[in-house]
Amino acid sequence: MSPKSRLYTLVKAWKNKPFQEVRDACGQPWLGLSGEALEEHQSWSQRQAISNEPIFNSQGSKLTSSLFRPLLTANDKQLLRLFMEGLDTITYWYRSGRFIPGILPIPAKNLTSSDFIDALSDLILNSRLPVGLVSLGVHKLEDADSMDSCMEGLLRMRRLGVLIHALDFCGANSQIQWIKHMEPEGIHIEMGQFRTEGLPNEMISLGQQFHSQIYARNITLVKDLENAMAMGVHHCYGGLMMPPLSRHQMLHASDSRIAKAIFSLHPHKNLNGDK
């Protein structure tokens, strides 16, 4: 078969494929592509977008997960499309041989819609990712009504094996009650809020209050890192640790800038005894 006829056969086969579309929670189509064709039609620039913020253990010596940043600023019409992109990124790492859990942020108010939860459930089930690789990052938790009304949706997510993270914990009583009831797997704290007035005493014992992993976010100053260590956090992320990366760059990330700096000051011997 000549190259020309082979190309004609491929184009004809693609043209005759059944048309599928994924609809958002309101029933409006947002992407006229099947899941199988999505990877083929994503542009190279989209796949290389600097969208993933690496999260490390408190020592910075091990990559523990990643936060998919585009979902933090997405509007309601973009949420499902970007959620699918986040799942696709986690799948890319998984198929490349790296088990990097991804945290996909969703505002609390959107999780009150049963239709929206149905759509998220379909996307998660169709991704066929192992349990533990997908985490739902609940943010904008300042609205007490949204916090209460999103409980049922989060329980449905948890039954699918999705982990729950509270992304913007500030110590408010309503948030504490919500966390005690929901028992999320992760609690994220914005470290910039403690730069001027210092670290409150109740934050120092936070890890003892809840059975959750504590994440320090926005580590951009040495003072932020010192406060995180005083709190006894389990994970850290921010510009001081490492800036956001593309999904391909994430495959090669293992330790943070801080861990690399410590290693350069205290080089270890390899198996041959060389520095």
N, C-alpha and C positions, 0 to 999 in steps of 0.2 A: 504494500500500500504506500502510495506516495505521501510525503509530508502534507501536501495540500488536502488530499482526501481524508487523511487522519484528522486534521484540524476541523474539516467540515463535519465529520462524524461526531467529534466531541461537542461542537457547538450545537448541532442538531439534538444530541442527547440531553444537553443542558436545557435547551429551549422546550423540549417536550416533557420535562419533569413536572410533576404536579405542583401547582403553586400553593405554598403554605405561608401563613403569616402569624406572627405572635401579636396578641392584642394586650393593651394595658388594662388596668382594673376597670376603666370606664367603657371598655369594649372597643376603643379606637385602635386601628392598626398603627403600629409605630415602626415596624421593620418588615418589609415584604421578602424575607429570606427564611429558609428553613435553617434549623440548627446546623445541619450538615454543610450548607452552603455559606454559613456566616464566616467561617474561617477563610474560605476561598476569596471572599469579597471584602474582607477587612483590608484597608490600605496598610502599606508598610509603616507609614507615619503613625497610624493609630496604634499599631502593635508596639511601637517604640516610644510611646508617650511616657513622660516621667510622672507616673501616677501612683507608684507603690512606695509607701514609707516603711522602711525596714524597722523591725522591733527586735531588741536584743535582751538577753538576760541582764541582770543588774551589773555584772562585771563587764558587759560588752563583749564577751568572748564567744557568744553563740547567738546566731540568728534564730529567733523563736517563732516569729510570725510576721505578717505584713498588713498594713492598713491601706485600703483602696481609697485614696483621697478624693477622686472625682465625685463620689457619692455624698461627700460632706456638704457640697455646695449645689447639688442637683435640685432642680425644681421638680414638681410632681410629675410632669410629663416625661422627664428624663430618667426617673428612678428605675423603672424596669429595664430599660435599655442598658443603663450603666451597671445595674445589678448583674445582668447577663454578661457584660464585659468582665466584671470582677470574677464571676464563676469561670469564664473562659481563661482568665489569667491563672487562676489556681489550677485548672486542668492542664494548662501549658507546663507549669512547674511539675505537676504530678507525672505527666507523661514523659518529662525530661529526667525523671528519676529523683526529684527532690520533693520531700513532703513539707511544704511550707504552708501552714495554716493562713487563711486570709480572713481579715475582719472587714465586713461589708456594712458600712453605716446606713441606717434608715431612720428618719425622724419618727418619734413615738406616735405622733398623730396619724401617720399613714398606716401604722400597724393596727389601728382600730377598725379598719375596713376588712370585712371578711372576703370581699372580692380581691382585694390587694393581697391578702394572705394566700388565697387560692392561687393567684398568679405566681407568687414567690415559691409556693410549694411545687408547682409544676416545673419551674425552672430548676429548682434544686434536685428534684427527682430525675429530671432529664439529664442533668449533668453527670449522674452516676459516680459522684465523688465519694470516697470513703468517709465514714463518720469521723468527725474531729477536724477535718480540713476547712469546713465552712463555719464561720462565726458571724452572728448578726450583731452589729454595733448599734445599740439604741442610743440616739442622742436627742437633744432638745427636750430634756426631761423636766423642764421647769414647770410645765403645766400639769397640775395634780390630776385633772380630769383625764388627760391623755395617758398619764401613767397608769391609772386604774383601768381604763377601758382597753389598753393594749395587752393586758394580761393574757386574755384568752388566745389572742393571736400568737404571742410568744410561746405559750404552752404547746400550741400546734407545731410551731417551728422546732421546739425541743423534742417533740415526739418523732420528728424526722431525723434527729441526731445533730441538729444545729446547736452550736454553743451560743450563749447569750453574754454580751458585754454591755456594761453601762459606760458610755463614752465621756460624759461630762459631769462627773461627780464633784460636788462643791461642799458637801457636808450638811446640806439643808435637811431638816427633820423629815420632810415629805420624801426625799430621796432615800434617807436611811430606812424608813419604814418600807418603802418599795423594794429596796435591796434585801431587807430581812425576809420579805415575803417571796420575792422572786429567786433569791440566791443565784445571781449571775455568776458565770465562770470567771469573768474579769471585770474589774473596776478601774476606770481610767481617770486620772487626776491631772488637771492643768497646773503645771508647776509655776508658771509665770505669776499666779495670783499671790505667791508667798514671797516675792522679791522685796517688797517694801516693808511689810509688817512682820515678816518672819513666819516660822512654821508654828501653827497652833498646837497646843499639847494634845488635843484630841486626834490630830492627824498622825502623831507619832505612834500611837497604838492602834492605828487603823487595821493593820494586818491581823491583829488579835481579835478584832471585833467581828470580822466576817470570814467565812470560809471561801474566799475568792482570791484569785491572783490579782495583785495590785500592779497597775501600770502607771508609770510617770510619763506624761506626754509633754511635748514642747520643751525638751531639754536643750536649751540654746546657750546657757551660761554655765560656768563652773559652779556658781551658787545654786543653780537648779539641781545639778548633779549631787551636790552636798546635801541639799534638802531631801532629795530622793533617797540617798543612803541613810539619812537619819530616820526616814519613815520606814525603812526596811522593805522597799518595794521589790517586786520580783522581776519586773521588766521595765525598760526605758526606751524612749524614742524621741527624736528631735534632731535638729541640725548639728548639735555637738556630737551626737552619736554617729549619724550618717544622714545626708540629705536624701530626698525621694529618688527612686531609681526607675528605670524601665523594667518591664518584666524579664527581658533577657539579661540585663545587668544583675537582677536579683538572683539569678541562677548561680552567679559567681561570688555572691556576698556570703561571708561566713562570720566575720567579727567586725566590731565597730572601729571608728577612728581611734577611740580611746584605747581599746585593746591593742591596736596596731602600734600606738605610741608607746605603750608599756612594754610591748614585745621588743621594740627597737631599743629601749633603754636597758632591758634585761634579756638579751638574746639567749635562747636555749640551745643546748647541744643537740645535734641530730644523731642518728644511729651510728654514724662514722666518727663522732666526736668532734666534728668541725663546727665552728661558730656560724 
